Amino acid sequence: MTKNPLLSLQPEGLYCEAGDFHIDPWRPVKRAVITHAHADHARAGHQLYLAETSCGHFLRGRLGADIHLLPLRYGERLRHRGVTLSLHPAGHIPGSAQVRVEYRGEVWVAGGDYKVGPDPLAAAFEPVRCHTFITECTFGLPIYRWPDPDTVAEEISQWWLECRKNDQKAVLFAYSLGKAQRLLAMLPRDVGPLYAHPATARMNAIARQSGYALPATEPWPTEARKGAAEGLYLVPPAVEDSQWLRQCGAHSKALASGWMTVRGNRRRRALDRGFVISDHADWPGLQQAIAATGAENILATHGQTHVLVRWLREQGYHADNLQTPFGEEDEG
Amino acid sequence: MKQFAALVLTLDQTTSLNRKSDLLARFFAEAPPEDRIWTIALFTGRRPRRQINTRLFREVILAETGIPEWLFAECYAQVGDLAETAALLLPPSSQSSDDTLTRWIKHIQNSGNASEEEKQNFLRHSWAQLDRDQRFVFNKLITGGFRLGISQKIILRALARALEQPADQLAHRLMGDWNPREFRWEDLVQPQATDQDSRPYPFCLAYPLEADPVDDPPGDLREWTCEWKWDGIRAQLIQRRQQTYLWSRGEELVTPQFPELLPPASHLPDGTVLDGEILPWQEKATSPLTFQDLQKRLNRKKPGANTVRNTPVIFMAYDLLEHNGQDIRKKPFCERRKILETLFPKNPRESPLRLSPLVHQKSWSRLAQERSRSRTIGAEGFMLKKNDSPYSVGRKKGLWWKWKVDPLTADAVLVYAQRGHGRRSGQFTDYTFAVWDGDQLVPFAKAYSGLTNKEILEVDRWIKKHTREKFGPVRTVEPQLVFEIGFEGIYPSKRHKSGLAVRFPRILRWRQDKPSREADSLETLHALLAQVCSASVTEPR
């Protein structure tokens, strides 16, 4: 890559000079293309937000109704200063997108966060042919190979049943946007009452407004102290260290995350159960996605970049890493 | 294997000790008897002999998974457990094995004499028959070190429930060097009187004092006995039927390692069991040599004559557990001590078998004063034993206390970090600390513990952001964070660049108030070394 790269890293974030816009910038900019509504990608303070339609709803919910938003449908093309820009499903969470940028015949795709496996809500990852692909690699090690999500859903139901037998609340930690809705759509509804934490319930409401079919949840009990109703409690991971958890009585704690592949991760957080379910690509998923783009140049970001870069180079790619502050290992 | 793998999996899925004990009790009731024995053996650290070495194991894994060695190393660094890394990397399996744990262990043991190629085939063939959880267990059996957060205490609790027998009695039956291949479930349920000669008793342990006894005495001083706490190897000396057995606290038979203790032990009356400490101690010296000296005597089958001459050991007797073949552990400590004293001749300086001297003072504050002398006589502080205390199994609060002197300390800078293992796998928790030598930082101690989980998380994040260089698994970090490091002893060392070595280093606290420039210097440590050494020189011979 001898000439000026189409996308490059600036202090504000990933930048397209030809089109004068940023992708998921972490400092306030004029025009921000947002891949998805997770907090580390969608920050406040930009003058214009460009995002997929349902992603836009989440952005309004999180950043305020008054943001200046330009919604775009998947596949819809936008031309600006000679640059063609379009968004394509990334399969990460509802509304998540890859950003395709074309300029003078050269195509770059910023994959954002993505997964290639099935999801009951998010539109399936769409491989986009390009010259340069920017890939995440949160789980960029071959130890990460996701089990079949249906099997995991079955494991979660078993655990939930066991908790019910032991008169325990089943407290399931899952990110309020994305993971929570995915679980909600996967879990059986005949085991018992299912409660969504207010933060999660807010995201559920937006998802429903955006047209995603989500089963209803019970209203969050205001008195969730000892003796309060048993059931499955879907809560954000931040609740792990909270007054509510300490006072909610007998419970079993579980986390739904790709990090739960490794025993040590579960044990050091003193979790009872860890369910391996992730909205990121696993190792085979990364290989599959990268190959499907047909790209020769791969830029790795978000995770164990040095490992993936070395691996890809050994496979004959031009690979490099792209240092971004995304998802410092707590997402999954 | 199904039952055992399920046990391992479910034990791993709960943090509740009650639930763990439930699961084990059910396993002990339902699993084949020989599998029960192996389970006890594995969980109490009696793993079978290693038949396939790590190098070969790794080679086969690389060949089976087709990944390069560096990538395997990256995975291993993340997982922190070889057996688990291998289980995660192997291609998915649809098979699972119905064979018992015992049969699998037999297979593994039989592979010991096979050729390298046969061993490789054995591994491949085995993995092909096992599902992911079974592979993890199988790999653990191959690579050794079956640590799954199951303490002896939980095992005993579960066994006591399964057998409806007191846990203390079972603890005694499980002591010593029994062989899981010969030991039968019936031996545990109803032990035979024979072949028990070498068997030691479970050690009685002490908790550290929770408060300074001067401010908050554990009771009337007259109800307590005080003796020095020595820093050697806790051991049991058994004399039965003209045979001597010496057991370390790690339940290893170490008799041949300390030949100088055998002649004096043979003069003990038949049916005697002493609890005490093996200490390096030169004849006529008033205090022991350092623990570093004792290390020269460890882990060798039989020491040479020179080693024995230069670093002789003594057995400092603390307690009497068996007298004339009678188990007297239930008698009060003061009575046991009285009988113990009758076993020792008047002139204790001559024999390698000695009686632990008692410390008599009129008040807790005087005792505290006396305790401050600990380092000068080579002790770690005091042991407080309640006069009426039985010799219990394991740790019981309130009967025995350790009252150690405060550790030596230094403020040091974090310079290297490495990912931890087991519960700390994946996180940077193994740290190397350095002190200033002019404007150079010289490493002087490694420490793995002492921080809260929250601090570990914070330091882990900091390390990831402030890495300067990576050498394999080791990261060099910017020299910014200062920690107060505590240690029990300091010795000159030729092997270390700093010229000194410390014993039991650990992190006392994170000095977030201190810039790295204000950390201690090597000079300060050498001054400390000179001070400690001059205090504990032994008498010239």
Interface residues (C-beta under 8 A of the other chain):
Chain A: L141 P142 I143 R145 T261 V262 R263 G264 N265 R267 R268 A270 L271 D272 R273 Q304 V307 R310 W311 E314 E328 E329
Chain B: D12 Q13 T14 T15 S16 T65 I67 P68 W70 L71 E74 C75 Q78 V79 G80 D81 E84 T85 L88 L89 P92 G149 G422 R423 R424 S425 G426 Q427 N453 R461 K464
